[in-house]
Amino acid sequence: MSPTVPDETHPADAAAAGPRGLTPRAYGTLLTVLGAIGFGASLWLSVERYLKLLDPERVTSCSFNLFLDCGVAMTSSAGALLGFPNPFIGVAAFPVVVTVGVVLLTGARLPRWFHLCLLGGTVVAQGLIFFLMGYSFYAIVRLCPACMVVWTIMWPLLWFQVVRAVQERHLPVGEGVRRAVVGNRGIVLVIGYVVAVGWLLLAVGGDLFQSFGL
């Protein structure tokens, strides 16, 4: 008699007919890579903020011209919303995302409540990003290149968590919504970026092009 091979397919995946969902390995890889990029950008900003405190006249390494200037953003009133520099939040939070990704890559399974807590924290973080984007566009009219790295990775970090939560039925939605979210995850991701770029161009496109001499 041949040995029985354990079925590693998740019940939610096996029960659902339709579009192919995110595999645990793909999801773990996304969390690991996006978290690492976010941590790197946050650490870069944290170091620059520390050096700026030591020397207020110092030009930050992520400042390229009068418009693309990290220094203006980090020394503005919105640069320390919780009483300490905003990048410190990323330095503390992104390693958690990386750790979760690595744990998933080992094949471990995490409880539903943990995934929902991580998703809730990411929703709050994305809300903070939206506020900082609006503040950069309309209040200081400057762009922080290192901050924009964090802005860029936050959207897929949030969206793929939503996709995975819907796919695994951690979030109660109808089957039609579930199929639409899982099956069109790539399209929605692209739409999100198009909307963000459109917002940026409408708000500060002229200043951005002028900073490059266009």
C-alpha positions as a Markdown table, in Angstrom:
| # | Residue | x | y | z |
|---|---|---|---|---|
| 1 | Met | 0.0 | 0.0 | 0.0 |
| 2 | Ser | 1.4 | 3.4 | -1.0 |
| 3 | Pro | 1.9 | 5.9 | 1.8 |
| 4 | Thr | -0.8 | 8.5 | 2.2 |
| 5 | Val | 0.3 | 12.0 | 1.2 |
| 6 | Pro | -1.1 | 14.7 | 3.5 |
| 7 | Asp | -3.3 | 17.2 | 1.7 |
| 8 | Glu | -1.8 | 20.7 | 2.4 |
| 9 | Thr | -4.6 | 22.5 | 0.6 |
| 10 | His | -6.4 | 25.0 | 2.8 |
| 11 | Pro | -10.1 | 24.1 | 3.1 |
| 12 | Ala | -11.2 | 27.5 | 1.9 |
| 13 | Asp | -9.0 | 27.1 | -1.2 |
| 14 | Ala | -10.3 | 23.6 | -1.9 |
| 15 | Ala | -13.9 | 24.6 | -1.4 |
| 16 | Ala | -13.8 | 27.6 | -3.7 |
| 17 | Ala | -14.2 | 27.1 | -7.4 |
| 18 | Gly | -13.2 | 30.0 | -9.5 |
| 19 | Pro | -10.1 | 32.3 | -9.8 |
| 20 | Arg | -6.9 | 31.0 | -8.4 |
| 21 | Gly | -6.1 | 32.7 | -5.1 |
| 22 | Leu | -2.8 | 33.8 | -3.5 |
| 23 | Thr | -0.8 | 30.9 | -2.3 |
| 24 | Pro | 0.7 | 31.1 | 1.2 |
| 25 | Arg | 4.2 | 31.2 | -0.3 |
| 26 | Ala | 3.3 | 34.1 | -2.6 |
| 27 | Tyr | 1.6 | 36.0 | 0.2 |
| 28 | Gly | 4.5 | 35.4 | 2.6 |
| 29 | Thr | 6.9 | 36.6 | -0.1 |
| 30 | Leu | 4.9 | 39.8 | -0.6 |
| 31 | Leu | 4.9 | 40.6 | 3.1 |
| 32 | Thr | 8.6 | 39.9 | 3.4 |
| 33 | Val | 9.7 | 42.0 | 0.4 |
| 34 | Leu | 7.3 | 44.9 | 0.9 |
| 35 | Gly | 8.0 | 45.0 | 4.7 |
| 36 | Ala | 11.8 | 45.0 | 4.0 |
| 37 | Ile | 11.5 | 47.9 | 1.5 |
| 38 | Gly | 9.3 | 49.9 | 4.0 |
| 39 | Phe | 11.8 | 49.2 | 6.8 |
| 40 | Gly | 14.7 | 50.3 | 4.6 |
| 41 | Ala | 13.0 | 53.6 | 3.6 |
| 42 | Ser | 11.9 | 54.3 | 7.2 |
| 43 | Leu | 15.4 | 53.6 | 8.6 |
| 44 | Trp | 16.9 | 55.9 | 5.9 |
| 45 | Leu | 14.5 | 58.7 | 7.0 |
| 46 | Ser | 15.1 | 58.0 | 10.7 |
| 47 | Val | 18.9 | 58.4 | 10.2 |
| 48 | Glu | 18.4 | 61.6 | 8.2 |
| 49 | Arg | 16.1 | 63.0 | 10.8 |
| 50 | Tyr | 18.7 | 62.3 | 13.5 |
| 51 | Leu | 21.4 | 63.9 | 11.5 |
| 52 | Lys | 19.1 | 66.9 | 10.8 |
| 53 | Leu | 18.6 | 67.3 | 14.6 |
| 54 | Leu | 22.4 | 67.4 | 15.0 |
| 55 | Asp | 22.9 | 69.9 | 12.2 |
| 56 | Pro | 19.7 | 71.8 | 11.2 |
| 57 | Glu | 21.5 | 73.3 | 8.2 |
| 58 | Arg | 22.4 | 69.9 | 6.8 |
| 59 | Val | 20.9 | 69.0 | 3.4 |
| 60 | Thr | 19.4 | 65.5 | 3.6 |
| 61 | Ser | 20.6 | 62.8 | 1.2 |
| 62 | Cys | 17.0 | 62.3 | -0.1 |
| 63 | Ser | 16.7 | 66.0 | -1.1 |
| 64 | Phe | 17.4 | 66.6 | -4.8 |
| 65 | Asn | 16.0 | 70.1 | -5.5 |
| 66 | Leu | 13.7 | 72.7 | -4.0 |
| 67 | Phe | 10.6 | 70.6 | -4.7 |
| 68 | Leu | 11.9 | 67.0 | -4.0 |
| 69 | Asp | 13.1 | 67.7 | -0.5 |
| 70 | Cys | 12.8 | 65.3 | 2.5 |
| 71 | Gly | 14.1 | 68.0 | 4.9 |
| 72 | Val | 11.1 | 70.2 | 4.5 |
| 73 | Ala | 8.7 | 67.2 | 5.1 |
| 74 | Met | 10.5 | 65.8 | 8.1 |
| 75 | Thr | 10.8 | 69.2 | 9.9 |
| 76 | Ser | 7.2 | 70.2 | 9.2 |
| 77 | Ser | 4.4 | 70.2 | 11.8 |
| 78 | Ala | 3.2 | 66.9 | 10.4 |
| 79 | Gly | 6.6 | 65.3 | 10.6 |
| 80 | Ala | 6.0 | 64.1 | 14.1 |
| 81 | Leu | 2.3 | 63.4 | 14.5 |
| 82 | Leu | 2.7 | 61.3 | 17.7 |
| 83 | Gly | 5.3 | 63.4 | 19.3 |
| 84 | Phe | 8.3 | 61.7 | 17.7 |
| 85 | Pro | 9.5 | 61.5 | 14.0 |
| 86 | Asn | 7.0 | 59.6 | 11.8 |
| 87 | Pro | 9.7 | 57.3 | 10.4 |
| 88 | Phe | 10.2 | 55.8 | 13.8 |
| 89 | Ile | 6.7 | 54.2 | 13.4 |
| 90 | Gly | 7.9 | 52.4 | 10.2 |
| 91 | Val | 11.1 | 51.3 | 11.9 |
| 92 | Ala | 9.0 | 49.7 | 14.6 |
| 93 | Ala | 6.2 | 48.4 | 12.4 |
| 94 | Phe | 7.7 | 47.0 | 9.3 |
| 95 | Pro | 9.9 | 44.4 | 11.0 |
| 96 | Val | 6.6 | 42.9 | 12.3 |
| 97 | Val | 5.4 | 42.6 | 8.7 |
| 98 | Val | 8.7 | 41.0 | 7.6 |
| 99 | Thr | 8.5 | 38.6 | 10.5 |
| 100 | Val | 5.0 | 37.5 | 9.6 |
| 101 | Gly | 6.1 | 37.0 | 6.0 |
| 102 | Val | 9.0 | 34.8 | 7.0 |
| 103 | Val | 6.9 | 32.8 | 9.4 |
| 104 | Leu | 4.4 | 32.1 | 6.6 |
| 105 | Leu | 7.2 | 31.1 | 4.3 |
| 106 | Thr | 8.2 | 28.4 | 6.8 |
| 107 | Gly | 4.7 | 26.9 | 6.3 |
| 108 | Ala | 3.3 | 28.0 | 9.7 |
| 109 | Arg | -0.3 | 28.9 | 10.0 |
| 110 | Leu | -1.4 | 31.9 | 11.9 |
| 111 | Pro | -4.8 | 32.4 | 13.5 |
| 112 | Arg | -7.6 | 34.5 | 12.0 |
| 113 | Trp | -7.5 | 37.1 | 14.7 |
| 114 | Phe | -3.8 | 37.7 | 14.1 |
| 115 | His | -4.3 | 38.3 | 10.3 |
| 116 | Leu | -7.2 | 40.6 | 11.1 |
| 117 | Cys | -5.1 | 42.6 | 13.7 |
| 118 | Leu | -2.3 | 43.0 | 11.1 |
| 119 | Leu | -4.8 | 44.1 | 8.5 |
| 120 | Gly | -6.3 | 46.6 | 11.0 |
| 121 | Gly | -2.9 | 48.1 | 11.7 |
| 122 | Thr | -2.2 | 48.4 | 8.0 |
| 123 | Val | -5.5 | 50.2 | 7.4 |
| 124 | Val | -4.6 | 52.7 | 10.1 |
| 125 | Ala | -1.2 | 53.1 | 8.5 |
| 126 | Gln | -2.7 | 53.7 | 5.1 |
| 127 | Gly | -5.0 | 56.3 | 6.6 |
| 128 | Leu | -1.9 | 58.1 | 8.0 |
| 129 | Ile | -0.2 | 57.8 | 4.5 |
| 130 | Phe | -3.3 | 59.5 | 2.9 |
| 131 | Phe | -3.1 | 62.3 | 5.4 |
| 132 | Leu | 0.6 | 62.8 | 4.8 |
| 133 | Met | 0.2 | 62.7 | 1.0 |
| 134 | Gly | -2.5 | 65.4 | 1.2 |
| 135 | Tyr | -0.3 | 67.5 | 3.6 |
| 136 | Ser | 2.6 | 67.2 | 1.2 |
| 137 | Phe | 0.5 | 68.1 | -1.8 |
| 138 | Tyr | -1.4 | 71.0 | -0.4 |
| 139 | Ala | 0.2 | 72.3 | 2.8 |
| 140 | Ile | 4.0 | 72.3 | 2.2 |
| 141 | Val | 3.8 | 71.6 | -1.6 |
| 142 | Arg | 6.9 | 69.4 | -1.5 |
| 143 | Leu | 7.6 | 65.8 | -2.1 |
| 144 | Cys | 9.8 | 63.6 | 0.1 |
| 145 | Pro | 11.4 | 60.9 | -2.2 |
| 146 | Ala | 12.1 | 58.5 | 0.7 |
| 147 | Cys | 8.6 | 59.0 | 2.0 |
| 148 | Met | 7.2 | 58.2 | -1.4 |
| 149 | Val | 8.9 | 54.8 | -1.3 |
| 150 | Val | 6.8 | 54.1 | 1.8 |
| 151 | Trp | 3.7 | 55.4 | 0.1 |
| 152 | Thr | 4.3 | 53.2 | -2.9 |
| 153 | Ile | 4.7 | 49.9 | -0.9 |
| 154 | Met | 1.8 | 50.6 | 1.5 |
| 155 | Trp | -0.9 | 50.2 | -1.2 |
| 156 | Pro | 0.0 | 46.6 | -2.2 |
| 157 | Leu | 0.7 | 45.8 | 1.4 |
| 158 | Leu | -2.8 | 46.7 | 2.3 |
| 159 | Trp | -4.5 | 45.4 | -0.8 |
| 160 | Phe | -3.0 | 41.9 | -0.7 |
| 161 | Gln | -3.9 | 41.6 | 2.9 |
| 162 | Val | -7.5 | 42.4 | 2.0 |
| 163 | Val | -7.4 | 39.9 | -0.9 |
| 164 | Arg | -6.0 | 37.2 | 1.4 |
| 165 | Ala | -8.5 | 37.9 | 4.1 |
| 166 | Val | -11.4 | 37.7 | 1.6 |
| 167 | Gln | -10.0 | 34.6 | 0.0 |
| 168 | Glu | -9.7 | 32.8 | 3.3 |
| 169 | Arg | -13.1 | 34.1 | 4.5 |
| 170 | His | -11.6 | 36.0 | 7.3 |
| 171 | Leu | -13.8 | 38.9 | 6.2 |
| 172 | Pro | -17.4 | 38.0 | 5.7 |
| 173 | Val | -18.4 | 38.9 | 2.1 |
| 174 | Gly | -20.7 | 37.4 | -0.5 |
| 175 | Glu | -19.3 | 34.8 | -2.9 |
| 176 | Gly | -19.6 | 37.2 | -5.8 |
| 177 | Val | -17.6 | 39.8 | -4.1 |
| 178 | Arg | -15.1 | 37.2 | -3.0 |
| 179 | Arg | -14.6 | 36.0 | -6.6 |
| 180 | Ala | -14.3 | 39.6 | -7.9 |
| 181 | Val | -11.7 | 40.6 | -5.3 |
| 182 | Val | -9.6 | 37.5 | -5.7 |
| 183 | Gly | -9.9 | 37.3 | -9.5 |
| 184 | Asn | -9.3 | 41.0 | -10.2 |
| 185 | Arg | -6.6 | 41.6 | -7.6 |
| 186 | Gly | -4.0 | 42.7 | -10.1 |
| 187 | Ile | -6.4 | 45.0 | -11.9 |
| 188 | Val | -7.5 | 46.7 | -8.7 |
| 189 | Leu | -3.8 | 47.1 | -7.7 |
| 190 | Val | -3.0 | 48.9 | -10.9 |
| 191 | Ile | -6.2 | 51.1 | -10.6 |
| 192 | Gly | -5.0 | 52.1 | -7.1 |
| 193 | Tyr | -1.7 | 53.3 | -8.5 |
| 194 | Val | -3.3 | 55.1 | -11.4 |
| 195 | Val | -5.6 | 57.0 | -9.0 |
| 196 | Ala | -2.6 | 57.9 | -6.7 |
| 197 | Val | -0.5 | 59.1 | -9.6 |
| 198 | Gly | -3.4 | 61.1 | -11.0 |
| 199 | Trp | -3.9 | 62.7 | -7.6 |
| 200 | Leu | -0.3 | 63.6 | -7.5 |
| 201 | Leu | -0.2 | 65.1 | -11.0 |
| 202 | Leu | -3.4 | 67.1 | -10.4 |
| 203 | Ala | -2.1 | 68.5 | -7.1 |
| 204 | Val | 1.5 | 69.2 | -7.8 |
| 205 | Gly | 2.2 | 68.1 | -11.4 |
| 206 | Gly | 3.2 | 71.5 | -12.5 |
| 207 | Asp | 5.7 | 71.9 | -9.6 |
| 208 | Leu | 7.1 | 68.4 | -10.2 |
| 209 | Phe | 7.7 | 69.0 | -13.9 |
| 210 | Gln | 9.2 | 72.4 | -13.2 |
| 211 | Ser | 11.6 | 70.8 | -10.7 |
| 212 | Phe | 13.0 | 68.7 | -13.6 |
| 213 | Gly | 13.1 | 71.7 | -15.9 |
| 214 | Leu | 10.2 | 70.5 | -18.0 |
